[in-house]
């Protein structure tokens, strides 16, 4: 039998209605006799309606998550009868959860989970494993299991979890229409590696430009050990290799709008029949066709997570001093700098700058690292993907 123990959690402010109305003075002035019936005082205890903390039950296996921030909160349901399922997608206040028998249930989220004081914008994300209880097609999510990993970004000072519990991320760019943005690819690689997710770089629409023009950029990533695929959803170029890379794994597709994420999924698994859109003729930018992240099981032994196109991607809790360590090509060279806290911008005897000058390090990657470190937590230039 699984051991359970109590866990104290904080709740968001203003989660409950006020204990008494704001017109107390006016009511007393209008009826002095009614003042005798009012309470002379009140005590705010740990179990009142206005308390901002609550005691919940957690399993012994989840105790390791008690210290520090938690990606998921395994709150024990109030009663038995809950089953384990996976969130396929979240649409507004509802989440579509896959039942163990393969059916889907539309679930609301338990109020306690929505009022927990966390840094997340929404408690549930596509890919989450949850415990829920429901009858027929409707149910309620009672618990969210701790996440193995999550791909997230900053959104108005809070963490926006795009997808959770994936094996790899297919970072999709387009050779043309819209044009390729290596800076965005670098940001997505840093976010994926920070969460322990294997990144794969995919450049779609390779049939629209000479292949030789893509070799320098693809070669930079390939030399660092990343899997790079040049493909075309229209002609079938590289699709077979993508099938081998995606088979047997849960893969999240991320990138800006219009790069062809849904088109690639249709080419890899034609039975999906996902809706696709065209690039705007006015500004050569993509239009949002996918509106929410969706986990889609496929016939190759895994699952896809088709995500909406990003207009900007700001890294969550970016520490400028840790940025060079997230760049595989800069990391070994930076160890030879004269100063251990070298920013690789203006210091003397900087091994990174010497490597750039000698042609041993790609200039664009060095500039991308410096720009990312300088942007910090600000909405700096170069983050926008298509807006």
C-alpha distance (Angstrom), angle and dihedral (degrees) to the residues before:
residue distance angle dihedral
X1 . . .
X2 3.80 . .
X3 3.79 114.0 .
X4 3.77 117.4 -126.9
X5 3.77 130.7 -161.2
X6 3.76 137.7 178.2
X7 3.78 122.7 -91.1
X8 3.81 126.0 -169.8
X9 3.81 115.6 -139.0
X10 3.79 133.1 -179.0
X11 3.78 123.1 -125.4
X12 3.77 129.8 -148.2
X13 3.78 119.5 -93.2
X14 3.79 120.9 -96.7
X15 3.79 92.8 21.9
X16 3.82 92.8 138.5
X17 3.77 136.0 49.0
X18 3.78 118.1 -100.1
X19 3.78 114.0 -85.4
X20 3.82 91.8 -130.0
X21 3.79 133.5 16.7
X22 3.77 124.2 -98.3
X23 3.80 93.5 -121.2
X24 3.82 95.1 71.0
X25 3.82 94.5 119.6
X26 3.80 92.1 48.7
X27 3.81 92.3 50.6
X28 3.80 92.5 49.5
X29 3.81 92.3 48.3
X30 3.80 90.7 51.3
X31 3.77 95.5 48.9
X32 3.80 116.1 23.5
X33 3.80 92.5 180.0
X34 3.83 89.8 60.4
X35 3.80 90.5 60.7
X36 3.81 90.1 74.5
X37 3.80 90.1 62.6
X38 3.81 94.6 52.8
X39 3.80 122.0 95.4
X40 3.79 112.6 -101.1
X41 3.78 91.4 -143.7
X42 3.77 144.2 -10.5
X43 3.77 137.0 -143.0
X44 3.80 123.7 -138.9
X45 3.80 104.0 -143.1
X46 3.77 130.0 -178.8
X47 3.81 90.9 -99.6
X48 3.80 100.5 47.2
X49 3.76 127.9 114.0
X50 3.80 92.1 -103.1
X51 3.78 98.6 51.1
X52 3.82 115.6 124.0
X53 3.79 95.2 -154.8
X54 3.74 133.5 63.8
X55 3.77 137.8 -176.4
X56 3.79 116.8 -124.4
X57 3.79 133.3 172.2
X58 3.79 123.6 -109.7
X59 3.77 130.8 -176.0
X60 3.78 120.9 -110.8
X61 3.82 90.4 -112.9
X62 3.80 89.7 60.7
X63 3.80 94.3 51.3
X64 3.80 91.4 95.8
X65 3.80 88.0 69.4
X66 3.80 94.4 58.3
X67 3.82 94.6 93.8
X68 3.79 117.1 68.7
X69 3.78 129.4 -7.3
X70 3.78 118.7 -24.5
X71 3.79 126.1 -143.8
X72 3.79 91.0 -155.7
X73 3.77 133.7 16.8
X74 3.81 116.8 -142.0
X75 3.79 99.8 -154.8
X76 3.77 114.2 180.0
X77 3.81 113.2 -120.2
X78 3.76 118.1 -113.3
X79 3.79 91.8 -120.6
X80 3.79 139.6 18.5
X81 3.76 124.3 -97.1
X82 3.81 101.4 75.8
X83 3.81 121.0 134.1
X84 3.80 132.5 -156.6
X85 3.78 118.9 -108.6
X86 3.79 142.2 154.5
X87 3.78 126.3 -112.3
X88 3.80 110.2 -119.5
X89 3.78 96.5 -175.2
X90 3.78 142.4 -23.0
X91 3.78 120.0 -129.8
X92 3.79 114.9 -178.8
X93 3.79 110.1 -59.2
X94 3.81 93.7 -13.6
X95 3.79 130.7 79.0
X96 3.79 124.7 -160.8
X97 3.81 108.1 -138.1
X98 3.80 126.2 -169.8
X99 3.80 113.0 -128.4
X100 3.83 118.1 -139.9
X101 3.81 88.6 -109.9
X102 3.83 90.4 59.3
X103 3.79 98.4 -103.5
X104 3.80 123.0 120.2
X105 3.80 128.1 -122.2
X106 3.81 126.5 -163.5
X107 3.79 105.9 -135.1
X108 3.76 136.9 -171.5
X109 3.80 118.1 -145.8
X110 3.78 120.7 -110.2
X111 3.80 111.4 -103.4
X112 3.81 92.8 -125.0
X113 3.80 91.0 59.6
X114 3.80 92.1 49.8
X115 3.81 93.7 50.1
X116 3.82 98.3 47.8
X117 3.79 112.2 120.4
X118 3.82 102.2 -114.9
X119 3.79 137.3 138.6
X120 3.80 91.7 -115.8
X121 3.77 122.9 109.8
X122 3.80 91.7 -145.3
X123 3.83 127.0 12.8
X124 3.83 95.3 -138.6
X125 3.81 128.4 55.5
X126 3.78 136.1 175.3
X127 3.80 110.0 -81.6
X128 3.80 95.9 30.7
X129 3.79 118.9 138.5
X130 3.78 108.8 -134.6
X131 3.78 141.1 172.5
X132 3.77 113.2 -128.0
X133 3.75 140.9 167.7
X134 3.77 125.7 -150.0
X135 3.75 147.9 141.5
X136 3.77 120.9 -126.4
X137 3.81 111.8 -31.3
X138 3.83 97.7 -19.9
X139 3.77 128.7 72.2
X140 3.80 147.4 138.4
X141 3.80 131.8 -109.3
X142 3.80 108.4 -125.8
X143 3.81 101.4 174.0
X144 3.81 140.4 17.6
X145 3.79 115.5 -150.2
X146 3.84 119.8 -135.4
X147 3.79 111.0 -86.9
X148 3.77 123.1 -115.6
X149 3.81 89.5 -149.3
X150 3.79 139.5 -27.7
X151 3.78 137.6 -155.6
X152 3.78 106.7 -137.0
X153 3.78 143.0 160.0
X154 3.80 136.6 -165.4
X155 3.80 117.1 -92.1
X156 3.81 118.7 -179.4
X157 3.77 92.8 -30.0
X158 3.80 95.1 -46.8
X159 3.77 134.1 93.1
X160 3.78 116.6 -99.7
X161 3.80 109.4 -160.8
X162 3.80 106.5 -152.6
X163 3.80 96.7 -176.1
X164 3.82 137.0 -13.8
X165 3.80 137.4 -151.3
X166 3.80 100.0 20.1
X167 3.80 130.1 147.9
X168 3.80 99.1 -144.4
X169 3.79 143.2 -1.5
X170 3.79 122.4 -130.3
X171 3.81 103.6 -149.0
X172 3.79 105.0 -156.0
X173 3.79 125.3 -159.9
X174 3.77 130.4 166.1
X175 3.78 127.7 -127.9
X176 3.82 89.7 -143.2
X177 3.80 140.5 -3.6
X178 3.00 93.9 58.8
X179 3.77 101.6 24.2
X180 3.79 122.3 -120.0
X181 3.82 117.6 -88.1
X182 3.83 111.1 -163.3
X183 3.81 91.7 -179.5
X184 3.79 91.0 63.2
X185 3.81 90.4 47.8
X186 3.81 89.3 53.7
X187 3.80 91.2 52.3
X188 3.79 92.9 49.4
X189 3.81 90.8 48.8
X190 3.80 91.1 52.3
X191 3.82 91.5 48.6
X192 3.81 92.2 48.5
X193 3.80 96.0 47.7
X194 3.80 91.7 45.6
X195 3.82 87.8 60.4
X196 3.81 96.2 42.7
X197 3.81 94.1 -107.1
X198 3.79 119.1 142.8
X199 3.84 110.1 -120.9
X200 3.82 122.9 -143.9
X201 3.80 119.0 -171.3
X202 3.79 115.1 -141.8
X203 3.81 122.7 -177.5
X204 3.79 109.2 -163.8
X205 3.82 129.1 -165.1
X206 3.80 90.6 39.3
X207 3.79 88.3 153.7
X208 3.83 91.4 70.1
X209 3.82 95.8 65.5
X210 3.81 135.4 35.8
X211 3.79 108.3 -81.6
X212 3.81 90.7 -133.5
X213 3.83 90.0 65.8
X214 3.81 90.6 62.1
X215 3.80 96.5 48.1
X216 3.86 97.4 83.2
X217 3.82 93.6 53.9
X218 3.80 94.2 40.1
X219 3.79 90.3 47.5
X220 3.81 92.6 55.6
X221 3.80 91.7 56.8
X222 3.80 94.0 39.8
X223 3.82 91.6 54.3
X224 3.80 88.5 56.6
X225 3.79 91.1 56.6
X226 3.81 99.6 -102.2
X227 3.79 119.8 138.7
X228 3.82 107.6 -114.7
X229 3.80 122.4 -167.7
X230 3.80 124.9 -172.0
X231 3.77 107.0 -159.5
X232 3.78 145.9 157.5
X233 3.78 121.6 -150.2
X234 3.80 88.9 -161.7
X235 3.82 98.9 54.3
X236 3.82 100.3 25.1
X237 3.81 94.6 -116.1
X238 3.83 110.2 159.5
X239 3.81 94.5 -3.4
X240 3.80 93.9 118.9
X241 3.79 91.2 54.4
X242 3.79 89.7 49.4
X243 3.81 89.5 54.7
X244 3.81 89.5 55.9
X245 3.81 92.3 47.6
X246 3.81 93.6 48.6
X247 3.80 100.3 40.4
X248 3.78 115.6 114.3
X249 3.81 95.4 4.7
X250 3.78 138.9 94.8
X251 3.80 104.7 -117.2
X252 3.81 129.2 -172.0
X253 3.80 116.9 -153.0
X254 3.80 112.5 -147.7
X255 3.78 133.3 173.0
X256 3.76 143.4 102.7
X257 3.78 123.7 -54.6
X258 3.77 117.2 -80.5
X259 3.81 98.6 25.2
X260 3.81 91.2 112.5
X261 3.82 105.7 -106.3
X262 3.80 94.1 149.4
X263 3.81 91.1 41.7
X264 3.82 90.0 54.8
X265 3.81 90.7 51.7
X266 3.81 90.6 50.1
X267 3.81 89.5 51.1
X268 3.82 93.3 48.2
X269 3.82 94.2 43.3
X270 3.83 110.3 17.0
X271 3.81 91.8 -175.9
X272 3.83 90.3 71.7
X273 3.80 95.0 71.6
X274 3.82 94.9 -165.9
X275 3.79 119.5 -173.4
X276 3.82 114.2 -105.6
X277 3.80 133.3 -171.1
X278 3.77 137.9 -153.8
X279 3.79 128.6 -110.4
X280 3.80 114.6 -101.5
X281 3.79 112.9 -98.6
X282 3.81 91.4 -149.7
X283 3.81 99.6 62.0
X284 3.84 105.4 3.4
X285 3.80 89.7 -117.4
X286 3.77 128.8 132.3
X287 3.78 124.9 -103.6
X288 3.79 121.7 -135.1
X289 3.81 107.2 -101.7
X290 3.82 99.2 152.5
X291 3.81 107.3 58.8
X292 3.81 101.8 -179.1
X293 3.79 137.5 20.8
X294 3.81 110.1 -93.0
X295 3.79 127.8 -168.5
X296 3.81 107.6 -143.8
X297 3.84 120.6 -174.6
X298 3.80 112.6 -144.2
X299 3.76 138.0 -166.0
X300 3.82 96.0 -102.8
X301 3.80 95.5 78.5
X302 3.79 99.0 -92.4
X303 3.78 143.5 56.6
X304 3.79 139.4 -103.8
X305 3.78 126.7 -139.6
X306 3.79 108.7 -153.9
X307 3.82 107.2 -160.2
X308 3.81 130.5 -167.3
X309 3.79 117.7 -99.0
X310 3.80 113.1 -92.7
X311 3.78 120.8 -127.1
X312 3.78 91.3 -169.3
X313 3.78 134.5 3.8
X314 3.79 117.5 -155.8
X315 3.79 114.2 179.8
X316 3.79 115.9 -119.5
X317 3.84 115.8 -114.0
X318 3.78 93.9 -9.1
X319 3.82 113.3 -166.9
X320 3.84 108.0 -160.4
X321 3.82 93.2 -150.3
X322 3.82 90.7 57.4
X323 3.81 96.2 50.3
X324 3.86 97.4 89.5
X325 3.81 89.8 53.7
X326 3.81 88.9 59.8
X327 3.83 91.6 59.5
X328 3.79 109.3 81.7
X329 3.79 94.6 -158.1
X330 3.83 94.5 48.7
X331 3.79 97.6 42.6
X332 3.83 100.4 76.8
X333 3.81 93.2 40.3
X334 3.80 93.9 49.2
X335 3.82 89.9 62.7
X336 3.80 88.8 71.0
X337 3.80 96.0 55.9
X338 3.78 116.8 118.5
X339 3.81 94.3 -123.5
X340 3.82 121.5 48.8
X341 3.82 90.9 -143.1
X342 3.79 94.4 47.5
X343 3.80 113.8 154.3
X344 3.83 91.5 -161.0
X345 3.80 91.6 -129.0
X346 3.82 111.8 89.0
X347 3.82 108.4 -6.2
X348 3.79 122.2 117.8
X349 3.83 120.2 -114.1
X350 3.82 91.9 20.7
X351 3.80 108.4 169.0
X352 3.80 91.7 -158.4
X353 3.80 93.8 56.5
X354 3.81 90.3 46.0
X355 3.82 89.7 52.0
X356 3.81 90.5 51.5
X357 3.79 91.6 49.3
X358 3.82 91.3 49.2
X359 3.81 92.7 49.0
X360 3.83 93.8 -114.3
X361 3.80 93.0 116.8
X362 3.79 128.1 46.2
X363 3.81 109.7 -106.7
X364 3.79 93.8 -144.5
X365 3.80 92.3 54.3
X366 3.81 90.9 51.4
X367 3.80 90.8 49.6
X368 3.79 90.5 47.6
X369 3.81 91.0 52.4
X370 3.82 92.7 48.8
X371 3.79 92.3 47.4
X372 3.79 92.9 48.3
X373 3.81 92.0 49.4
X374 3.80 91.9 46.9
X375 3.80 94.1 49.0
X376 3.80 91.7 58.3
X377 3.77 110.0 163.5
X378 3.81 94.1 -21.2
X379 3.77 125.2 105.5
X380 3.76 91.9 -108.8
X381 3.77 128.2 179.8
X382 3.75 119.4 -82.4
X383 3.80 96.9 40.8
X384 3.75 95.9 97.0
X385 3.75 113.4 97.6
X386 3.74 103.7 -173.0
X387 3.76 109.2 -14.0
